[in-house]
Amino acid sequence: MSRAPRAVPSRLRRKRVLKAAKGFYGRRKNTITVANAAVDRSLQHNYIGRKLKKRNFRALWIQRINAAVREHGLTYSRFIALLAKAEIDVDRKVLAELAVSEPAVFKALVDQAKA
């Protein structure tokens, strides 16, 4: 039985890993065993970072809403509870954007929630 040549797939696999390791420092960018570990770890950090970004933005929106609502004599948790009670369905991203760029509209929302 003839021998199966394996040079092409393994070379392509190594090229793919070394391309992903481009810009790394030291042997991490040009030695395949070290680069493999570094690229694996970097992909894990990328995955975790995509989740953290969502968490951080939600926290930022909540802080902005809280700061804007306190100017109108409410706290964040009371404001969200009043919005739910008044059946006003606006997400935190939009609320934070309104609080920053459209204070008059945000004040109208607060007044509507209070009523």
N, CA, C and O of each residue as an XYZ file, in Angstrom:
460
protein
N       0.837     -1.183      0.000
C       0.000      0.000      0.000
C       0.880      1.244      0.000
O       1.912      1.285      0.670
N       0.469      2.241     -0.746
C       1.305      3.423     -0.873
C       1.175      4.322      0.357
O       0.192      4.287      1.098
N       2.204      5.115      0.526
C       2.257      6.002      1.681
C       1.452      7.267      1.398
O       1.539      7.837      0.311
N       0.660      7.704      2.398
C      -0.135      8.923      2.234
C       0.722     10.132      2.605
O       1.208     10.219      3.732
N       0.914     11.066      1.672
C       1.716     12.254      2.002
C       0.936     13.181      2.925
O      -0.216     13.521      2.658
N       1.582     13.583      4.013
C       0.880     14.395      5.014
C       1.496     15.774      5.172
O       1.130     16.532      6.070
N       2.437     16.092      4.286
C       3.148     17.355      4.460
C       2.231     18.564      4.247
O       2.324     19.550      4.979
N       1.357     18.490      3.259
C       0.547     19.661      2.920
C      -0.402     20.045      4.055
O      -0.385     21.200      4.479
N      -1.234     19.121      4.570
C      -2.144     19.541      5.639
C      -1.433     20.011      6.899
O      -1.867     20.966      7.543
N      -0.324     19.330      7.255
C       0.362     19.740      8.485
C       1.030     21.105      8.302
O       1.054     21.913      9.230
N       1.570     21.361      7.111
C       2.175     22.667      6.861
C       1.107     23.766      6.890
O       1.339     24.843      7.439
N      -0.058     23.495      6.303
C      -1.139     24.480      6.328
C      -1.613     24.737      7.746
O      -1.925     25.872      8.106
N      -1.668     23.670      8.565
C      -2.086     23.831      9.958
C      -1.092     24.708     10.703
O      -1.482     25.594     11.463
N       0.202     24.456     10.480
C       1.225     25.268     11.156
C       1.185     26.720     10.680
O       1.315     27.651     11.474
N       1.000     26.897      9.353
C       0.919     28.264      8.824
C      -0.254     29.022      9.430
O      -0.149     30.212      9.729
N      -1.382     28.316      9.609
C      -2.569     28.960     10.175
C      -2.297     29.405     11.620
O      -2.684     30.501     12.025
N      -1.628     28.541     12.385
C      -1.329     28.879     13.785
C      -0.329     30.035     13.848
O      -0.509     30.965     14.634
N       0.718     29.986     13.031
C       1.729     31.037     13.069
C       1.165     32.367     12.568
O       1.592     33.428     13.022
N       0.220     32.320     11.645
C      -0.424     33.555     11.196
C      -1.255     34.156     12.325
O      -1.296     35.375     12.495
N      -1.923     33.287     13.100
C      -2.712     33.783     14.241
C      -1.803     34.328     15.338
O      -2.222     35.178     16.124
N      -0.546     33.841     15.398
C       0.396     34.279     16.432
C       1.211     35.488     15.997
O       2.135     35.904     16.697
N       0.875     36.045     14.859
C       1.621     37.200     14.355
C       1.492     38.367     15.339
O       0.391     38.693     15.784
N       2.616     38.986     15.671
C       2.596     40.104     16.601
C       2.885     39.691     18.034
O       3.074     40.549     18.896
N       2.923     38.389     18.301
C       3.271     37.928     19.643
C       4.757     38.145     19.869
O       5.514     38.340     18.917
N       5.179     38.110     21.138
C       6.546     38.433     21.508
C       7.381     37.166     21.683
O       6.901     36.172     22.229
N       8.631     37.203     21.219
C       9.571     36.112     21.454
C       9.256     34.867     20.647
O       8.823     34.952     19.498
N       9.480     33.684     21.269
C       9.257     32.425     20.556
C       7.788     32.137     20.316
O       7.447     31.226     19.562
N       6.916     32.905     20.949
C       5.477     32.674     20.787
C       5.033     32.923     19.353
O       3.985     32.431     18.933
N       5.830     33.692     18.590
C       5.408     34.022     17.224
C       6.022     33.109     16.165
O       5.549     33.104     15.029
N       7.074     32.325     16.501
C       7.723     31.581     15.428
C       8.053     30.122     15.750
O       8.570     29.414     14.886
N       7.773     29.662     16.954
C       7.993     28.257     17.289
C       6.625     27.601     17.432
O       5.797     28.058     18.220
N       6.384     26.542     16.679
C       5.025     26.035     16.555
C       4.455     25.537     17.882
O       3.275     25.759     18.152
N       5.261     24.867     18.724
C       4.694     24.338     19.976
C       4.316     25.467     20.921
O       3.258     25.419     21.547
N       5.161     26.478     21.032
C       4.876     27.608     21.906
C       3.740     28.440     21.318
O       2.870     28.915     22.047
N       3.752     28.612     20.002
C       2.710     29.399     19.340
C       1.352     28.728     19.486
O       0.342     29.409     19.663
N       1.316     27.399     19.414
C       0.061     26.655     19.579
C      -0.588     26.991     20.914
O      -1.774     27.311     20.976
N       0.205     26.914     21.985
C      -0.322     27.188     23.319
C      -0.760     28.649     23.433
O      -1.804     28.946     24.014
N       0.040     29.555     22.877
C      -0.276     30.978     22.968
C      -1.552     31.313     22.202
O      -2.374     32.101     22.671
N      -1.717     30.710     21.019
C      -2.905     30.978     20.212
C      -4.145     30.401     20.889
O      -5.198     31.038     20.901
N      -4.026     29.194     21.456
C      -5.156     28.599     22.176
C      -5.597     29.505     23.323
O      -6.788     29.750     23.512
N      -4.627     29.996     24.079
C      -4.934     30.859     25.209
C      -5.550     32.177     24.732
O      -6.479     32.697     25.351
N      -5.027     32.705     23.635
C      -5.561     33.975     23.139
C      -7.003     33.815     22.672
O      -7.815     34.725     22.839
N      -7.325     32.660     22.085
C      -8.705     32.422     21.662
C      -9.634     32.310     22.867
O     -10.783     32.748     22.809
N      -9.146     31.728     23.950
C      -9.945     31.653     25.175
C     -10.196     33.059     25.721
O     -11.307     33.379     26.142
N      -9.146     33.902     25.709
C      -9.304     35.276     26.189
C     -10.281     36.047     25.308
O     -11.072     36.847     25.809
N     -10.229     35.808     23.988
C     -11.176     36.463     23.080
C     -12.603     36.093     23.436
O     -13.479     36.956     23.487
N     -12.839     34.814     23.683
C     -14.181     34.329     24.001
C     -14.690     34.970     25.290
O     -15.824     35.444     25.361
N     -13.819     34.973     26.317
C     -14.201     35.556     27.607
C     -14.445     37.060     27.450
O     -15.378     37.607     28.039
N     -13.596     37.728     26.648
C     -13.728     39.168     26.458
C     -15.032     39.552     25.796
O     -15.599     40.599     26.104
N     -15.518     38.715     24.885
C     -16.794     39.018     24.231
C     -17.936     38.971     25.228
O     -18.899     39.727     25.098
N     -17.849     38.097     26.221
C     -18.884     38.038     27.258
C     -18.739     39.207     28.230
O     -19.734     39.796     28.653
N     -17.498     39.539     28.581
C     -17.256     40.628     29.527
C     -17.705     41.972     28.976
O     -18.172     42.833     29.721
N     -17.562     42.150     27.654
C     -17.945     43.417     27.049
C     -19.434     43.691     27.265
O     -19.826     44.814     27.584
N     -20.250     42.668     27.091
C     -21.691     42.819     27.300
C     -21.985     43.200     28.750
O     -22.809     44.073     29.020
N     -21.298     42.531     29.676
C     -21.487     42.782     31.107
C     -21.086     44.211     31.463
O     -21.785     44.899     32.208
N     -19.946     44.647     30.918
C     -19.445     45.985     31.229
C     -20.348     47.074     30.678
O     -20.577     48.088     31.336
N     -20.860     46.866     29.471
C     -21.747     47.874     28.899
C     -23.042     47.975     29.677
O     -23.548     49.076     29.893
N     -23.589     46.845     30.104
C     -24.820     46.893     30.895
C     -24.582     47.660     32.201
O     -25.425     48.452     32.621
N     -23.435     47.422     32.838
C     -23.111     48.141     34.073
C     -22.983     49.643     33.816
O     -23.422     50.455     34.631
N     -22.382     50.007     32.686
C     -22.240     51.421     32.335
C     -23.605     52.065     32.128
O     -23.853     53.171     32.609
N     -24.495     51.368     31.405
C     -25.837     51.912     31.179
C     -26.564     52.130     32.499
O     -27.222     53.152     32.693
N     -26.441     51.161     33.406
C     -27.122     51.268     34.700
C     -26.581     52.461     35.487
O     -27.351     53.188     36.116
N     -25.270     52.666     35.458
C     -24.682     53.811     36.165
C     -25.181     55.129     35.584
O     -25.478     56.063     36.329
N     -25.273     55.209     34.270
C     -25.735     56.442     33.641
C     -27.203     56.716     33.974
O     -27.585     57.850     34.262
N     -28.014     55.663     33.929
C     -29.435     55.827     34.261
C     -29.582     56.258     35.714
O     -30.367     57.154     36.023
N     -28.833     55.625     36.599
C     -28.898     55.938     38.025
C     -28.539     57.402     38.269
O     -29.216     58.091     39.032
N     -27.478     57.873     37.624
C     -27.055     59.267     37.811
C     -28.123     60.221     37.305
O     -28.399     61.240     37.939
N     -28.723     59.900     36.169
C     -29.734     60.793     35.596
C     -31.017     60.777     36.416
O     -31.668     61.812     36.563
N     -31.387     59.622     36.949
C     -32.638     59.494     37.706
C     -32.522     60.183     39.061
O     -33.505     60.729     39.562
N     -31.341     60.165     39.653
C     -31.153     60.797     40.963
C     -31.348     62.318     40.882
O     -31.690     62.956     41.878
N     -31.130     62.887     39.705
C     -31.395     64.319     39.530
C     -32.892     64.626     39.637
O     -33.288     65.759     39.909
N     -33.711     63.598     39.419
C     -35.163     63.771     39.493
C     -35.751     63.186     40.777
O     -36.965     63.007     40.879
N     -34.895     62.889     41.753
C     -35.361     62.463     43.071
C     -35.772     61.007     43.167
O     -36.605     60.660     44.004
N     -35.214     60.151     42.337
C     -35.490     58.709     42.400
C     -34.177     57.957     42.450
O     -33.111     58.523     42.209
N     -34.265     56.674     42.764
C     -33.112     55.799     42.627
C     -33.335     54.905     41.411
O     -34.442     54.817     40.880
N     -32.276     54.252     40.989
C     -32.351     53.395     39.808
C     -33.376     52.287     39.993
O     -34.215     52.059     39.121
N     -33.310     51.601     41.123
C     -34.190     50.448     41.320
C     -35.654     50.875     41.386
O     -36.525     50.196     40.844
N     -35.927     52.002     42.051
C     -37.309     52.511     42.102
C     -37.790     52.893     40.702
O     -38.932     52.623     40.331
N     -36.907     53.520     39.936
C     -37.262     53.946     38.581
C     -37.611     52.752     37.694
O     -38.607     52.779     36.972
N     -36.791     51.709     37.751
C     -37.040     50.514     36.931
C     -38.346     49.850     37.376
O     -39.121     49.376     36.544
N     -38.586     49.818     38.687
C     -39.832     49.228     39.192
C     -41.039     50.034     38.725
O     -42.059     49.466     38.336
N     -40.919     51.368     38.764
C     -42.021     52.211     38.306
C     -42.262     52.061     36.806
O     -43.407     52.072     36.356
N     -41.191     51.923     36.037
C     -41.344     51.704     34.592
C     -42.089     50.400     34.319
O     -42.965     50.340     33.455
N     -41.729     49.362     35.066
C     -42.397     48.074     34.877
C     -43.867     48.167     35.262
O     -44.735     47.593     34.604
N     -44.129     48.896     36.335
C     -45.507     49.044     36.803
C     -46.351     49.837     35.796
O     -47.528     49.544     35.587
N     -45.722     50.848     35.177
C     -46.418     51.657     34.178
C     -46.447     50.993     32.805
O     -46.982     51.554     31.849
N     -45.867     49.789     32.711
C     -45.793     49.013     31.470
C     -45.104     49.787     30.349
O     -45.521     49.740     29.192
N     -44.046     50.497     30.716
C     -43.196     51.178     29.739
C     -42.009     50.257     29.477
O     -41.212     49.982     30.374
N     -41.905     49.791     28.254
C     -40.906     48.772     27.922
C     -39.767     49.400     27.115
O     -39.799     49.401     25.885
N     -38.760     49.934     27.818
C     -37.593     50.520     27.162
C     -36.367     49.875     27.774
O     -36.246     49.800     28.996
N     -35.452     49.406     26.930
C     -34.278     48.723     27.482
C     -33.252     49.724     28.013
O     -33.331     50.921     27.739
N     -32.293     49.210     28.774
C     -31.348     50.058     29.486
C     -30.432     50.829     28.540
O     -30.028     51.955     28.830
N     -30.109     50.211     27.408
C     -29.246     50.892     26.443
C     -29.912     52.170     25.939
O     -29.276     53.222     25.878
N     -31.178     52.077     25.583
C     -31.914     53.239     25.086
C     -32.108     54.257     26.199
O     -31.976     55.459     25.968
N     -32.421     53.787     27.413
C     -32.597     54.705     28.547
C     -31.321     55.502     28.808
O     -31.373     56.711     29.036
N     -30.173     54.818     28.772
C     -28.897     55.495     29.016
C     -28.617     56.519     27.927
O     -28.139     57.618     28.210
N     -28.914     56.160     26.680
C     -28.694     57.089     25.566
C     -29.599     58.311     25.692
O     -29.170     59.436     25.436
N     -30.856     58.088     26.087
C     -31.772     59.210     26.294
C     -31.292     60.101     27.430
O     -31.353     61.327     27.334
N     -30.817     59.485     28.506
C     -30.351     60.249     29.667
C     -29.184     61.161     29.301
O     -29.074     62.271     29.823
N     -28.314     60.696     28.405
C     -27.136     61.476     28.037
C     -27.467     62.517     26.977
O     -27.098     63.684     27.114
N     -28.168     62.099     25.912
C     -28.317     62.998     24.769
C     -29.648     63.743     24.730
O     -29.724     64.817     24.134
N     -30.696     63.205     25.346
C     -32.024     63.835     25.305
C     -32.593     63.960     26.726
O     -33.512     63.220     27.077
N     -32.072     64.873     27.547
C     -32.537     64.965     28.942
C     -34.022     65.305     29.068
O     -34.679     64.861     30.010
N     -34.556     66.084     28.132
C     -35.981     66.463     28.213
C     -36.874     65.243     28.013
O     -37.865     65.068     28.723
N     -36.521     64.403     27.048
C     -37.294     63.181     26.800
C     -37.170     62.240     27.989
O     -38.138     61.591     28.383
N     -35.970     62.172     28.557
C     -35.760     61.305     29.721
C     -36.601     61.795     30.901
O     -37.192     60.993     31.623
N     -36.652     63.119     31.094
C     -37.468     63.680     32.182
C     -38.942     63.343     31.974
O     -39.653     63.047     32.934
N     -39.400     63.387     30.729
C     -40.784     63.024     30.435
C     -41.056     61.559     30.790
O     -42.125     61.219     31.297
N     -40.075     60.702     30.516
C     -40.201     59.286     30.883
C     -40.286     59.127     32.397
O     -41.087     58.340     32.902
N     -39.455     59.880     33.119
C     -39.453     59.799     34.585
C     -40.795     60.269     35.123
O     -41.362     59.638     36.016
N     -41.307     61.371     34.586
C     -42.593     61.895     35.038
C     -43.720     60.910     34.746
O     -44.629     60.730     35.556
N     -43.647     60.280     33.586
C     -44.674     59.300     33.208
C     -44.610     58.082     34.125
O     -45.643     57.519     34.490
N     -43.399     57.677     34.495
C     -43.250     56.529     35.389
C     -43.777     56.871     36.791
O     -44.388     56.028     37.448
N     -43.536     58.113     37.246
C     -43.991     58.522     38.563
C     -45.529     58.585     38.643
O     -46.121     58.283     39.679
N     -46.155     58.982     37.528
C     -47.611     59.172     37.530
C     -48.395     57.863     37.542
O     -49.626     57.881     37.545
